[in-house]
Amino acid sequence: MPGYGILPASGGKGLLKWEWAEKQLAKSHSYWLVTVRPDGSPHAMPIWGIWVDSAFYFSTGRKSRKGQNLATNPRCVVCTEDPEEAVVVEGLAEEVVDPVEIKRLGVPYYKKYKWKLDPKLGPVFGMRPKVVFGLQEKSFVESATRWVL
């Protein structure tokens, strides 16, 4: 992974598979969402979310700091909850407004959290990754991986 001074001695063997990253993203119960305040400073908060069709979906209150930040700057970072098997996703969050799509996403959301994904409670966002990092603590030097999508 450039910038870390780590070059796998195996020439790339040991790097993580995309399927591993997707599994971590799907199984994480909670996530860290980092958004950007109007003054450019970061704001991090834990959230619930689902990984569906290679995208991350979540909801937040429109007037929450997260919601206000995303309304003015869609750039964000989502991190899984386990730092020993970490996945860090960088991308842009876009509000999902199609009621059919929200209903479709509500099925896995309810299955995971027993909570209805309801846009009346706050907007639903979808974030398609631009860059993803996969980090396994036990094999960091050999396995630190970056995907550019």
VOPA-77335 format. One record per residue: residue number from 0; residue in one letter; chain; x, y, z of N, C-alpha, C, O, CB in turn. Coordinates in steps of 0.2 Angstrom, whole numbers. Glycine has a CB too. Example, Ala and Ser with C-alpha at 12.3 -4.5 7.8 and 13.67 -1.06 7.14 Angstrom:
# residues 2
{0, "A", "A", {66, -28, 39}, {62, -22, 39}, {66, -16, 39}, {71, -17, 42}, {57, -22, 45}},
{1, "S", "A", {64, -11, 35}, {68, -5, 36}, {64, 0, 39}, {67, 6, 40}, {70, -3, 29}},
***
This chain:
# residues 149
{0, "M", "A", {4, -6, 0}, {0, 0, 0}, {5, 6, 0}, {8, 7, 5}, {-5, 0, 6}},
{1, "P", "A", {5, 10, -5}, {9, 16, -6}, {8, 21, 0}, {2, 22, 2}, {8, 19, -13}},
{2, "G", "A", {13, 24, 2}, {13, 28, 7}, {15, 25, 14}, {16, 29, 19}, {7, 32, 7}},
{3, "Y", "A", {14, 19, 15}, {16, 16, 21}, {23, 12, 22}, {25, 10, 27}, {10, 10, 23}},
{4, "G", "A", {26, 13, 16}, {33, 10, 16}, {33, 2, 16}, {37, -1, 18}, {37, 12, 22}},
{5, "I", "A", {27, -1, 15}, {26, -8, 15}, {26, -11, 8}, {21, -9, 4}, {19, -10, 19}},
{6, "L", "A", {30, -15, 6}, {30, -18, 0}, {30, -26, 1}, {35, -29, 4}, {37, -16, -5}},
{7, "P", "A", {25, -29, -1}, {25, -36, 1}, {30, -40, -3}, {31, -39, -9}, {18, -39, -2}},
{8, "A", "A", {34, -43, 1}, {40, -47, -1}, {38, -52, -6}, {42, -54, -11}, {44, -51, 4}},
{9, "S", "A", {31, -54, -6}, {29, -59, -11}, {27, -56, -17}, {24, -60, -22}, {23, -63, -7}},
{10, "G", "A", {28, -50, -18}, {25, -47, -25}, {18, -46, -25}, {15, -46, -31}, {28, -51, -30}},
{11, "G", "A", {14, -46, -20}, {7, -45, -20}, {3, -51, -17}, {-2, -50, -15}, {5, -44, -27}},
{12, "K", "A", {7, -56, -16}, {4, -62, -13}, {2, -60, -6}, {6, -57, -2}, {8, -69, -13}},
{13, "G", "A", {-4, -62, -3}, {-6, -61, 4}, {-10, -55, 4}, {-13, -53, 9}, {0, -59, 8}},
{14, "L", "A", {-11, -51, -2}, {-15, -45, -2}, {-23, -48, -1}, {-24, -54, -3}, {-15, -41, -8}},
{15, "L", "A", {-27, -44, 2}, {-34, -46, 4}, {-38, -46, -3}, {-37, -42, -7}, {-37, -41, 9}},
{16, "K", "A", {-43, -51, -3}, {-47, -51, -8}, {-53, -46, -7}, {-55, -45, -1}, {-50, -59, -9}},
{17, "W", "A", {-56, -44, -12}, {-62, -39, -12}, {-68, -43, -8}, {-71, -40, -5}, {-64, -37, -19}},
{18, "E", "A", {-68, -49, -9}, {-74, -53, -6}, {-73, -53, 2}, {-78, -53, 6}, {-74, -60, -8}},
{19, "W", "A", {-67, -53, 4}, {-65, -52, 11}, {-68, -45, 14}, {-71, -45, 19}, {-58, -53, 13}},
{20, "A", "A", {-66, -40, 10}, {-69, -33, 12}, {-76, -33, 12}, {-79, -30, 17}, {-66, -28, 7}},
{21, "E", "A", {-79, -36, 7}, {-87, -35, 7}, {-90, -39, 13}, {-95, -37, 15}, {-89, -38, 0}},
{22, "K", "A", {-87, -45, 15}, {-89, -49, 20}, {-89, -44, 27}, {-93, -44, 31}, {-85, -55, 21}},
{23, "Q", "A", {-83, -41, 28}, {-82, -37, 34}, {-88, -31, 34}, {-90, -30, 39}, {-75, -34, 34}},
{24, "L", "A", {-89, -28, 28}, {-93, -23, 27}, {-101, -25, 29}, {-105, -22, 32}, {-93, -20, 20}},
{25, "A", "A", {-102, -31, 27}, {-109, -34, 28}, {-110, -36, 35}, {-116, -35, 38}, {-110, -40, 23}},
{26, "K", "A", {-105, -39, 38}, {-106, -42, 45}, {-105, -37, 50}, {-108, -38, 56}, {-101, -47, 46}},
{27, "S", "A", {-102, -31, 49}, {-101, -26, 55}, {-108, -24, 57}, {-113, -23, 53}, {-97, -20, 52}},
{28, "H", "A", {-109, -24, 64}, {-115, -21, 66}, {-116, -14, 66}, {-121, -11, 64}, {-116, -24, 73}},
{29, "S", "A", {-110, -11, 69}, {-110, -3, 69}, {-104, -1, 65}, {-100, -5, 63}, {-109, -1, 76}},
{30, "Y", "A", {-104, 5, 63}, {-99, 8, 58}, {-98, 15, 61}, {-101, 18, 65}, {-102, 8, 51}},
{31, "W", "A", {-92, 18, 59}, {-90, 24, 60}, {-91, 28, 54}, {-88, 26, 49}, {-83, 25, 63}},
{32, "L", "A", {-95, 34, 54}, {-96, 38, 49}, {-92, 45, 50}, {-93, 48, 55}, {-103, 39, 47}},
{33, "V", "A", {-88, 47, 45}, {-84, 53, 46}, {-86, 57, 40}, {-86, 56, 34}, {-76, 52, 46}},
{34, "T", "A", {-89, 63, 42}, {-91, 68, 38}, {-87, 75, 38}, {-83, 75, 43}, {-99, 70, 38}},
{35, "V", "A", {-88, 80, 34}, {-84, 86, 34}, {-89, 92, 36}, {-94, 93, 33}, {-81, 87, 28}},
{36, "R", "A", {-87, 95, 42}, {-91, 101, 44}, {-89, 107, 39}, {-85, 107, 35}, {-88, 103, 51}},
{37, "P", "A", {-94, 112, 39}, {-93, 117, 34}, {-86, 121, 35}, {-84, 124, 30}, {-98, 123, 35}},
{38, "D", "A", {-83, 121, 41}, {-76, 124, 42}, {-71, 119, 39}, {-65, 121, 40}, {-75, 126, 49}},
{39, "G", "A", {-72, 113, 37}, {-67, 108, 35}, {-65, 103, 40}, {-61, 99, 38}, {-62, 112, 32}},
{40, "S", "A", {-67, 104, 46}, {-65, 99, 51}, {-69, 93, 51}, {-75, 93, 49}, {-66, 103, 58}},
{41, "P", "A", {-66, 87, 53}, {-70, 81, 53}, {-75, 80, 58}, {-74, 83, 64}, {-65, 75, 53}},
{42, "H", "A", {-80, 76, 57}, {-85, 74, 62}, {-86, 67, 62}, {-88, 64, 56}, {-92, 78, 61}},
{43, "A", "A", {-85, 63, 67}, {-86, 56, 67}, {-91, 54, 72}, {-91, 56, 78}, {-79, 53, 69}},
{44, "M", "A", {-95, 49, 70}, {-100, 47, 74}, {-102, 39, 72}, {-101, 37, 66}, {-107, 51, 74}},
{45, "P", "A", {-104, 35, 77}, {-106, 28, 75}, {-113, 28, 72}, {-117, 32, 74}, {-106, 24, 82}},
{46, "I", "A", {-114, 24, 68}, {-120, 23, 64}, {-122, 16, 63}, {-117, 11, 64}, {-121, 27, 58}},
{47, "W", "A", {-128, 14, 61}, {-130, 8, 58}, {-130, 9, 51}, {-131, 14, 48}, {-137, 6, 61}},
{48, "G", "A", {-129, 3, 47}, {-130, 3, 40}, {-129, -4, 37}, {-128, -9, 41}, {-124, 7, 37}},
{49, "I", "A", {-130, -4, 31}, {-130, -10, 27}, {-126, -10, 21}, {-126, -5, 18}, {-138, -13, 25}},
{50, "W", "A", {-123, -15, 19}, {-119, -16, 13}, {-123, -20, 8}, {-124, -26, 9}, {-112, -19, 14}},
{51, "V", "A", {-125, -17, 3}, {-130, -20, -2}, {-127, -18, -9}, {-126, -12, -11}, {-137, -18, -1}},
{52, "D", "A", {-126, -23, -14}, {-125, -21, -21}, {-119, -17, -21}, {-119, -12, -25}, {-131, -18, -24}},
{53, "S", "A", {-113, -18, -17}, {-107, -15, -17}, {-108, -7, -16}, {-104, -3, -18}, {-104, -15, -24}},
{54, "A", "A", {-113, -6, -11}, {-113, 1, -9}, {-115, 1, -1}, {-118, -4, 1}, {-119, 5, -13}},
{55, "F", "A", {-114, 6, 2}, {-116, 7, 9}, {-122, 11, 10}, {-122, 17, 7}, {-110, 9, 13}},
{56, "Y", "A", {-127, 9, 14}, {-133, 13, 15}, {-134, 14, 22}, {-133, 10, 26}, {-139, 9, 12}},
{57, "F", "A", {-136, 20, 24}, {-138, 22, 31}, {-143, 28, 31}, {-144, 31, 26}, {-131, 24, 34}},
{58, "S", "A", {-145, 29, 37}, {-150, 35, 38}, {-147, 39, 44}, {-144, 36, 48}, {-157, 32, 39}},
{59, "T", "A", {-149, 45, 44}, {-148, 50, 49}, {-153, 55, 49}, {-156, 57, 44}, {-140, 52, 48}},
{60, "G", "A", {-153, 59, 55}, {-158, 64, 55}, {-156, 70, 50}, {-150, 72, 50}, {-159, 67, 62}},
{61, "R", "A", {-160, 73, 47}, {-158, 79, 42}, {-155, 84, 46}, {-151, 88, 44}, {-165, 81, 39}},
{62, "K", "A", {-157, 86, 52}, {-154, 91, 56}, {-148, 89, 61}, {-146, 93, 64}, {-160, 94, 61}},
{63, "S", "A", {-147, 82, 61}, {-141, 80, 64}, {-135, 83, 61}, {-135, 86, 55}, {-140, 72, 64}},
{64, "R", "A", {-129, 83, 65}, {-123, 86, 62}, {-121, 82, 56}, {-119, 85, 51}, {-117, 86, 67}},
{65, "K", "A", {-122, 76, 56}, {-120, 71, 50}, {-124, 73, 44}, {-122, 74, 39}, {-121, 64, 52}},
{66, "G", "A", {-131, 74, 45}, {-135, 76, 40}, {-134, 83, 37}, {-134, 84, 31}, {-143, 76, 42}},
{67, "Q", "A", {-133, 88, 41}, {-131, 94, 39}, {-124, 94, 35}, {-124, 98, 30}, {-131, 99, 45}},
{68, "N", "A", {-119, 91, 38}, {-113, 90, 34}, {-114, 87, 27}, {-111, 90, 22}, {-108, 86, 38}},
{69, "L", "A", {-118, 82, 27}, {-119, 79, 20}, {-123, 83, 15}, {-122, 82, 9}, {-122, 72, 21}},
{70, "A", "A", {-127, 87, 18}, {-131, 91, 14}, {-127, 96, 10}, {-128, 99, 5}, {-136, 95, 18}},
{71, "T", "A", {-121, 98, 13}, {-117, 103, 10}, {-110, 100, 7}, {-107, 103, 3}, {-115, 109, 15}},
{72, "N", "A", {-109, 94, 9}, {-103, 91, 7}, {-104, 84, 7}, {-103, 81, 13}, {-96, 93, 11}},
{73, "P", "A", {-105, 80, 2}, {-106, 73, 2}, {-100, 68, 3}, {-101, 62, 4}, {-109, 71, -5}},
{74, "R", "A", {-94, 71, 3}, {-88, 67, 5}, {-88, 64, 12}, {-90, 68, 16}, {-82, 71, 3}},
{75, "C", "A", {-87, 58, 12}, {-87, 55, 19}, {-83, 48, 19}, {-80, 46, 13}, {-94, 53, 21}},
{76, "V", "A", {-82, 46, 25}, {-78, 40, 26}, {-82, 35, 30}, {-85, 38, 35}, {-71, 41, 29}},
{77, "V", "A", {-83, 29, 29}, {-86, 24, 33}, {-81, 19, 35}, {-77, 16, 31}, {-92, 21, 29}},
{78, "C", "A", {-81, 17, 41}, {-76, 12, 44}, {-80, 6, 47}, {-85, 8, 51}, {-71, 15, 48}},
{79, "T", "A", {-78, 0, 47}, {-81, -5, 50}, {-79, -5, 58}, {-75, -1, 60}, {-79, -12, 47}},
{80, "E", "A", {-82, -9, 62}, {-81, -8, 69}, {-75, -12, 72}, {-73, -10, 78}, {-87, -11, 73}},
{81, "D", "A", {-73, -16, 68}, {-67, -20, 71}, {-60, -18, 68}, {-59, -19, 63}, {-68, -28, 69}},
{82, "P", "A", {-56, -15, 73}, {-50, -12, 70}, {-45, -18, 69}, {-40, -16, 65}, {-47, -8, 75}},
{83, "E", "A", {-46, -24, 71}, {-42, -29, 69}, {-43, -32, 62}, {-39, -36, 60}, {-42, -35, 75}},
{84, "E", "A", {-49, -31, 60}, {-51, -33, 53}, {-54, -27, 50}, {-60, -28, 48}, {-56, -39, 53}},
{85, "A", "A", {-51, -22, 49}, {-54, -15, 47}, {-55, -15, 39}, {-51, -17, 35}, {-49, -10, 49}},
{86, "V", "A", {-60, -11, 38}, {-61, -9, 31}, {-63, -2, 31}, {-68, 0, 35}, {-67, -13, 27}},
{87, "V", "A", {-60, 2, 27}, {-61, 9, 27}, {-63, 11, 20}, {-60, 10, 16}, {-55, 13, 30}},
{88, "V", "A", {-69, 14, 20}, {-72, 16, 13}, {-72, 24, 12}, {-75, 27, 17}, {-79, 13, 12}},
{89, "E", "A", {-70, 26, 7}, {-70, 33, 5}, {-75, 34, -1}, {-74, 30, -5}, {-63, 36, 4}},
{90, "G", "A", {-79, 39, 0}, {-84, 40, -6}, {-88, 46, -5}, {-87, 50, -1}, {-88, 34, -7}},
{91, "L", "A", {-93, 46, -9}, {-98, 52, -9}, {-105, 49, -7}, {-107, 44, -10}, {-99, 55, -16}},
{92, "A", "A", {-108, 52, -2}, {-115, 50, 0}, {-120, 54, -4}, {-120, 60, -4}, {-116, 51, 8}},
{93, "E", "A", {-125, 50, -7}, {-131, 53, -10}, {-137, 51, -7}, {-138, 45, -5}, {-130, 52, -18}},
{94, "E", "A", {-142, 56, -7}, {-148, 54, -4}, {-152, 49, -8}, {-152, 51, -14}, {-152, 60, -2}},
{95, "V", "A", {-155, 44, -6}, {-159, 40, -9}, {-166, 42, -9}, {-169, 43, -3}, {-159, 32, -7}},
{96, "V", "A", {-170, 44, -14}, {-176, 47, -14}, {-182, 42, -17}, {-188, 43, -16}, {-176, 54, -17}},
{97, "D", "A", {-180, 37, -21}, {-184, 33, -24}, {-188, 28, -19}, {-184, 24, -15}, {-181, 29, -29}},
{98, "P", "A", {-194, 29, -18}, {-198, 25, -13}, {-197, 17, -14}, {-197, 14, -9}, {-205, 27, -12}},
{99, "V", "A", {-197, 15, -20}, {-196, 8, -21}, {-189, 6, -19}, {-189, 0, -16}, {-197, 7, -29}},
{100, "E", "A", {-184, 10, -20}, {-177, 8, -18}, {-177, 8, -11}, {-174, 4, -8}, {-172, 13, -21}},
{101, "I", "A", {-180, 13, -7}, {-180, 13, 0}, {-183, 7, 3}, {-181, 4, 8}, {-183, 19, 3}},
{102, "K", "A", {-189, 5, 0}, {-192, -1, 2}, {-188, -7, 1}, {-188, -12, 6}, {-199, -2, -2}},
{103, "R", "A", {-185, -8, -4}, {-180, -13, -6}, {-175, -14, -1}, {-173, -19, 2}, {-177, -13, -13}},
{104, "L", "A", {-172, -8, 1}, {-166, -8, 6}, {-169, -9, 13}, {-165, -11, 17}, {-163, -1, 6}},
{105, "G", "A", {-175, -7, 14}, {-178, -8, 21}, {-178, -16, 23}, {-178, -17, 29}, {-185, -6, 21}},
{106, "V", "A", {-178, -20, 18}, {-179, -27, 20}, {-172, -30, 23}, {-173, -32, 29}, {-180, -32, 13}},
{107, "P", "A", {-166, -29, 20}, {-160, -31, 24}, {-159, -27, 30}, {-156, -29, 35}, {-154, -31, 19}},
{108, "Y", "A", {-161, -20, 30}, {-160, -16, 36}, {-164, -19, 42}, {-161, -19, 47}, {-162, -9, 34}},
{109, "Y", "A", {-170, -20, 41}, {-175, -23, 46}, {-172, -30, 48}, {-172, -31, 54}, {-182, -23, 43}},
{110, "K", "A", {-170, -34, 44}, {-167, -40, 45}, {-161, -40, 50}, {-160, -44, 55}, {-165, -45, 39}},
{111, "K", "A", {-157, -35, 49}, {-151, -34, 53}, {-152, -31, 59}, {-149, -33, 65}, {-146, -30, 49}},
{112, "Y", "A", {-157, -25, 60}, {-157, -21, 66}, {-164, -22, 69}, {-165, -19, 75}, {-156, -14, 64}},
{113, "K", "A", {-169, -25, 66}, {-176, -25, 68}, {-178, -18, 69}, {-182, -16, 74}, {-176, -29, 75}},
{114, "W", "A", {-177, -14, 64}, {-179, -7, 64}, {-180, -5, 57}, {-177, -7, 52}, {-173, -2, 67}},
{115, "K", "A", {-186, -1, 56}, {-188, 1, 50}, {-184, 7, 47}, {-183, 12, 50}, {-195, 3, 50}},
{116, "L", "A", {-182, 6, 41}, {-178, 11, 37}, {-184, 16, 35}, {-187, 15, 30}, {-174, 9, 31}},
{117, "D", "A", {-185, 22, 38}, {-190, 26, 37}, {-188, 33, 35}, {-185, 37, 40}, {-195, 26, 43}},
{118, "P", "A", {-189, 35, 29}, {-186, 42, 27}, {-190, 48, 31}, {-188, 53, 30}, {-187, 43, 20}},
{119, "K", "A", {-195, 46, 34}, {-199, 51, 38}, {-195, 53, 44}, {-195, 59, 47}, {-206, 49, 40}},
{120, "L", "A", {-190, 48, 46}, {-186, 49, 52}, {-180, 53, 50}, {-176, 56, 54}, {-185, 43, 56}},
{121, "G", "A", {-178, 53, 44}, {-172, 56, 41}, {-170, 53, 35}, {-172, 47, 33}, {-166, 55, 46}},
{122, "P", "A", {-166, 57, 31}, {-164, 54, 24}, {-160, 48, 24}, {-157, 46, 29}, {-160, 59, 20}},
{123, "V", "A", {-161, 44, 19}, {-157, 38, 18}, {-152, 40, 13}, {-153, 43, 8}, {-162, 32, 15}},
{124, "F", "A", {-146, 38, 14}, {-140, 39, 10}, {-137, 33, 7}, {-137, 28, 11}, {-135, 43, 14}},
{125, "G", "A", {-135, 33, 1}, {-131, 28, -2}, {-124, 30, -3}, {-123, 36, -6}, {-134, 25, -8}},
{126, "M", "A", {-119, 27, -2}, {-112, 29, -3}, {-109, 23, -7}, {-107, 18, -5}, {-108, 30, 4}},
{127, "R", "A", {-107, 25, -13}, {-103, 21, -18}, {-96, 22, -16}, {-93, 28, -16}, {-105, 22, -25}},
{128, "P", "A", {-92, 17, -15}, {-85, 18, -13}, {-81, 21, -19}, {-82, 19, -25}, {-82, 12, -11}},
{129, "K", "A", {-76, 25, -18}, {-71, 27, -23}, {-64, 24, -21}, {-61, 21, -26}, {-70, 35, -22}},
{130, "V", "A", {-62, 23, -15}, {-56, 20, -12}, {-58, 16, -6}, {-62, 19, -2}, {-50, 25, -11}},
{131, "V", "A", {-55, 10, -6}, {-57, 6, 0}, {-50, 3, 2}, {-46, 1, -1}, {-62, 0, -2}},
{132, "F", "A", {-49, 3, 9}, {-43, 0, 12}, {-45, -6, 16}, {-50, -5, 20}, {-39, 6, 16}},
{133, "G", "A", {-41, -11, 16}, {-42, -17, 20}, {-36, -18, 24}, {-31, -18, 22}, {-44, -23, 16}},
{134, "L", "A", {-37, -19, 31}, {-32, -20, 35}, {-33, -25, 40}, {-38, -25, 44}, {-30, -13, 39}},
{135, "Q", "A", {-29, -30, 40}, {-29, -35, 45}, {-23, -35, 50}, {-17, -35, 48}, {-29, -43, 42}},
{136, "E", "A", {-24, -34, 56}, {-19, -32, 61}, {-14, -38, 61}, {-8, -37, 61}, {-22, -31, 68}},
{137, "K", "A", {-16, -44, 61}, {-12, -50, 62}, {-7, -51, 56}, {-2, -54, 57}, {-16, -56, 63}},
{138, "S", "A", {-9, -48, 50}, {-4, -49, 44}, {-3, -42, 41}, {-3, -42, 35}, {-7, -54, 40}},
{139, "F", "A", {-3, -37, 44}, {-3, -30, 41}, {2, -29, 36}, {0, -27, 31}, {-2, -25, 47}},
{140, "V", "A", {8, -31, 37}, {14, -30, 33}, {12, -33, 26}, {14, -31, 21}, {20, -32, 36}},
{141, "E", "A", {10, -39, 26}, {9, -43, 20}, {2, -42, 17}, {1, -42, 11}, {9, -50, 21}},
{142, "S", "A", {-3, -40, 21}, {-10, -39, 18}, {-13, -33, 17}, {-19, -32, 15}, {-14, -43, 22}},
{143, "A", "A", {-10, -27, 20}, {-13, -21, 19}, {-15, -19, 12}, {-10, -20, 7}, {-9, -15, 22}},
{144, "T", "A", {-21, -18, 10}, {-23, -18, 3}, {-27, -12, 2}, {-31, -9, 6}, {-28, -24, 2}},
{145, "R", "A", {-26, -9, -4}, {-30, -3, -6}, {-34, -5, -13}, {-30, -7, -18}, {-26, 3, -7}},
{146, "W", "A", {-40, -4, -13}, {-44, -4, -20}, {-46, 2, -22}, {-49, 6, -18}, {-50, -9, -19}},
{147, "V", "A", {-45, 4, -28}, {-48, 10, -31}, {-53, 8, -36}, {-52, 5, -41}, {-42, 14, -35}},
{148, "L", "A", {-59, 10, -35}, {-65, 8, -38}, {-68, 14, -43}, {-73, 13, -47}, {-71, 6, -34}},
***
